């Protein structure tokens, strides 16, 4: 505690949705069966403010009720820093917490840089109109043709503070600024199905689709680590994921509750979202709170007024990419035993316009699910597996990482006593599989490894 005894922080977060929708249908009584039209209005608000209160006086370990230091045996031999080897033993779990809260006038000392960097608000408003024309001749041909027009306005707000004002509160008038980003999208879609025989159906589909990034990624905030000069943040100029999608399939319904299906698909992405790292000049809070530590930061990284070069990772528009693949699915009950099998396998080949890996795309995945359905009892076991895939760098400034192949085993069962009462039981992740991330191109360089544990859920259901 020779320079810093902690602080008190709170991060209130809010989110709210409002929407209204109206749909209409008109029967045409011909080859074109009916027309459906609708409108939808929606707005999503989301934001946060980080309040950090400082001014905690420096004291000794004894002053906060701490005991001796604990030596974590073995870490010294692995060349860990002393601060990682020796740990404080507080007299109780709330010793440090209570010491911080006992600081006189603590909540009068709000630290301005954290407020400015970690405060944002976003409002995403959308207005959509859509129409769909259903057709079919009653002789095995059917489908629909649709179009949706959507206008989206994103107002992303955050502080823009000059170096002269970065350490003072309240913020100067006009420093909380909003970036408006408007998008218009016309999204057509087409679906068709034809009964080649009573048991074989051909299907085709084409559509243009969009999907937005998580709301907090659409904002201009920046969260930094002042000791290692890294950080992460949002981007108020993100475009949505956008793709043209094509699919064709053939399904053979060879018996009751039985199907064997093959499908091929192609997606032409005109934009996807990835993570990018760049150097940004930002204010370092240690300049005020811990000048001795600020002076120890790497030479040439910071100047004499508190401004440092940070490695900041932000979401960014990734450009074009394509995905092509195929899927095989099979389902069949075995005679009248109640036992059956559901399974599917998907192969997906995705690449970016530069020839690199498409983030979050596994080349191979499958599900294998034997089941039992007879009388009041329904039960199944599902084994799922997916191959490795590229993920974004989760630590600010870190490179992208690969996620190792992943497997999961789940079980679910339901017993129906009568039309009203039933009980169900689910067991998730029975293998307690290890999730592992490693450096791209080097599987022995582990970035993260963890287990999420098994989960068991029992339910008693009553249906009126």
N, C-alpha and C positions, 0 to 999 in steps of 0.2 A: 503493500500500500504506500510506496514511497512517493507516488505522484497521483494515484487515482484510486478512490474507494468505491466506485460504482455510481450509478444514478438510478432514477426511477422512470420507466417508460410505459406508455399505454398507446395502443394502436386500435382505436375504434374504427370499425369497418361497416359500411352500410350497402345494401342493394335493394332495389325495388322495381317491380314490373307492373305496368298498366297496359291493358290491351282491350280491343273491341273488334268483333268480327261479325260479318253477316254473309250468309250463303243462300243462293236461290237455285231452284231446279225447274226446268220446263220440259215436259214430255213432247217429243216430235212425232212419235208413232210411225216411223219409217225406217229405212236403212240407218239413218241417223236417229238413234233412240231418244236421246235427250241432250240438252245443253245445260251446263252448270256454270254459274258465275258467282263471284264473291269479292268482297273487299275486306281488308284487315289493316288495322292501325295498331302500332305497338311502340312503347318507349321503355327503355331500360336505363335506370340510374344506378351508378355505383361509384364508390369513392372511399378514401381513407385519409386520416391525419395522424401523423406520428408526433406524440408529445413526450419529450424527454426532459426531465427536471434534474438539474445538476446542483453543484455547490456542496456536495457531501465532504465534510472535513476529513483530512488524512489522519489516520491513527495507526496504532500498532495492532498486531494480531490479537494481543491480549485485550485491547480496547474493544474488540467486537466479540469477545468471548470465545476465541479460537484456541484450540489445543495445539499440540505439536504438529510438525509436518509429517506426512506419510510418504515413504519412499516406495514407489511402485516398482517392485523388484524386477530387474531385467531390462528396463527401458534405457538405463545409462549405457549398457553394453551395445545397444542398438543406435547410439549416437543421437538420442532424443535431446531436445533442449532441456535445460534444468527446470524450466517452468512446466514442462510436460511430465517430469519425473516426480517432483515434490508437490504435494497437494495439501491444502489447509484442511484441518479437522475441526469444523465448528462445534461448539458445545451443543447445538441443536439445529434443526433444519431451518429455523427462522432467525438465526443469530445475525447474519449479514443483512437479511431483509429488514429486520427490526432496527438495525443500526442506521440503515439508509433512511427509513421513514422517520427516525428521531431527529433528523437534520432540521435545525430551526429555519423556518421560512423556505423549506424545500420547494413547495409548489408555487413559490414566487419567482423561481429561477428556471424559466422555460428556455431551453436551448434552441435558438432560432435556426441554425443550419439544418438540423434534423426536420424541423417543421417544413422548411422550404423544399428540401429534397424529397421528402416522403409523403407529401400531400398531393392528392390528385382527385379529380372528379371526371366522370365520363357519362354522357347521355347519348345513347344510340336510339335514334328514332327511325321507324320504317313505316312506309305507306305502300300497300300492295293492292293490286287489282288482278284478278285471274279469271280464266274461262277454260272450260273443258267440254269437248264435244265427244259423246260416246256413240259408237257405231257397232253394228252387227247385223248379219243377214239371217240368223237363225239356222244356218247350215255349217256351223263350225268356225265362222270368221267373226271376230270381235276385237275391239280395241278402243282407244281414245286418243284424241289429239288435244293438246292443251298449251297454254301460254300464260306466263305470269310476268307482270311488270312490277318492279319494286324500286322505290326511291328510298335511299338510306342516307341519313344525315348523322354524322358523328361529331359531337362537340366534346373535345378533350381539353381539360383544364389543368393548369399547374402554375407554380410560381416561376417567374423569370426575375432574378434578383441580381443586381450589380454587386461587384466586389465590395463597394463602400457600404452597402446595406446588408450584407450577408449575415452579420452577427447581431443585428438589432431587430427588435420587435416594437410595435406592430410593423407589418410589411408596408412599404410605401404604396400610396394609391396607384392602382393600375398595374401592380406587379403580378396579380393573379390573372393570367391570360388564358384565353380559349382559342384553340385551333379548330376550325370547322373543316370537315372533310365530307364532301357529298358524292354519292354514287348513284347512277341509274343503271339498272340491269333489266334486259328483256330475256326471259328464260323459257324457251320452248321445250316441249316434251311430246313424245310419241310412243305409244305402246300398241302392240298387235299380237294376237294369238290365233292359231289356226289348228283345228283338230284334223291332223293327217289321217288318223283312224280314231275309233272311239277310245282307244287306249294310249294314243301317242299325240302329244301336243307340241307344236312348234311355237316359240315365242321370240319376239324381238322388241328392243327398246332403244330409244335415243333421247338424250336430254342434256340440257345445259344447266349446271348447278353452281351455286356459290355457298360458302360457309365462312363465317367470321372467326377471327382469333378470339381467345378469351378476352373479356372486356378490359382487364387490367393491363393487357399488352398494348391496348390502343391509346394509352395515356403517356404524357411526357415526363413522368416522374423518374428519379434516379436514386437508387439506394447504394451507398458506398461502404467499403471497409477501409477506414483511414489508415490502418497500420500496414496493410499490404498493397494499397493503392489499386484495388479492383472494385468492381461494382456491377450492378445490373439495373435494367430499367425498361421502359416501354417505348413505343414509337407511335406518334400521333398521325403518321402518314402511311399506315398499313393498308394495303388492299386486301380484299377477301381471297381465300382459296377459290379458284374458279376453274371449271373443267367441262369439257364436252365428253359425254359418256355414251358408249355403245355396248349393247349386250345382245347375245343371241343364245338360245338354249333349245334343247329337245328333251322332253320328259316322257318316259314310258311308265304308265300306271298299270303294271302287269298283274296286280291282284288287289284285293281290298286292303287299304291302308299301306300299300306298297308302291314304291316309285324308284326308278333309276333315272337320273338326270345328268346331262352334260351341258355345260355352258362355257362360252368364251366371252371375254370382255376387253374393252380398250378404253382408256381414259387419256384425253389430251388436255393436260393442265396448262393453262395460260398464266397461272400464278400459284405459287405455294409459299408458305412462310417458313423461314429458317432462322437460325441465330447467327449474328455477326458480331465481331469484336473490333473495337476501334479505340484509339487514344483520344481522351477528352480532358480538357483543362477545367478542373473543378476546385472548389474551396475545400480545404482539409480542416476538420474541426479540431484536430490536435494542436493546431497553431494557437488556439486560445486556451484549450483545456489542459494540454500537456506539452508545453513548449520544449521541455527536455527530450521527450520522445519524438516530437516533430523534428528536432535537430538530428536525430539518428536515422531518419528516412534516407533511402539511397541518394547519393550525390547526383545532382543534375535532374532529379525528378520533381523537385519543389523549388519555389522561389522564396524570397524573403518576406512576401506578403500573404502567405498561406495558400497559394495556388499550386496544385500538383497535377502531374500527368497521370491520369487514371486509365486502366484498361477496362473498358465498359462493354458488357455484352448486352445486345438489344435484339429483339425480333426485327426481321427485315424481309422485304419482298424478295423471293428467291428466283423469280423468272419462270421459265417454262420447264415442263417435264412431261413424261409419258409413262403410263402404266398399262401393261398388257398381261393377260393371264387366262387361266381356265379353272373350272371347278367341276368336281364330280361328287354327287351325293347319292346316297342309297338308304332306303328304309324298307323294312319288311318284318311283319310278325311271323313267328314260326308256327304254322298250323294253328291249332286252337289251344296251345299250351299257355298263352298269356305272355310268353317271352318273345322278344324281338330285338332288332338292332337298328340304330340310326348312326350314320357315319358320313363324313364329308371330308374332302381334301381340296385345298386351294393352292395353286401355284401362281405367284405374282412376280412379274419382272418389271421393276420400276427404275428409272434413271432420270437425272436432270439434263438440262440442255448442254451442260459441260461434260456429260458422260459419267458424272459421279453418282454415288448412291442417293436414292431418294429417302429423306428422313422418315423413320417410323414404318418402313416397308419391309416386312418379312417375306422372303421368297417362298417359303413353304409353311403351311399350317394345316392341321387336321384335327378332327374331333371323332372320338370313338365312344359310342354310348349304347351299351346293352340295356334293355329295359324290361319291366314286367308290368302288364296292365290286364287285370282280370278281376271281375267283381268289384269289391270296394277298395282294393289295394292297387296303388300305382307307385312304382319305384324305378329309379334309374341310377346308373353309375356313368359318369362322363369323364373321359381322359382327353385333355386338350394339350396340344404341343404346337409351338411355333419356333421357327428358326431365328437366328440372330438378326438384328436390325440396327441401323444407325439412329442415334438419339442426339439431341442437342447437348451442348456443354452446360451442365446444371450449376457449376461453380463459375462465378463471374470471371471472365478472362480465360477460362479453361477451354481446351479444344473439344470438339465433338467426341462422343464416346460411342462404343458399340455395346449393345445389350446382348448377353449370351443367350443361347436357346433356352426356352422356358417351357416347363410342363406343369400341369395342374390336374388334380384328381378330385372330383366332387361327387357327392351322393345326395339324392333327395327321395323322399317317400311321403305319400299321403294316404290316409285311410278315411273313407267316407262312411260314417255310421248310418246316416240317413240323409234326407234332402236338406237338413239344416246343419247338422254337426259333422265336423271333420277335424282331424289332427294331421299335422305335417311336421316333418323333421328334415333339416338340411345340414350337411356337413361339408364345409368348403375347405379347399386347399389341404386335403388329407396328407399329401406328401410333404407338406411344409417346405416347399421348394425354395431354393436359394436364388434370389435375384442378383445378378452380377453384371457390373459394368466394367469395361476395360478399354484401354487406349486403342484407337483405330490403328490396325496393322500390327498390334503387339498384344496378344491375349494374356501374356504373363504380367503386364502392367495393369494391376487392378485399381480401379477408381472407387468402386463401392461394392459391397457385398452385404446383403441382409436378408432376413427371413421375416415374413409378415405374420406367421403363426397360423394355426388352424382355427376355424370358426364353426360353432355349432348353434343352430337356431331351431327351437321348437315352438310350434304355434297351435293354438286351439281356435278354430274358426266356427263362427255361427252365421248362417245366412238366413235372412228374414224371408 
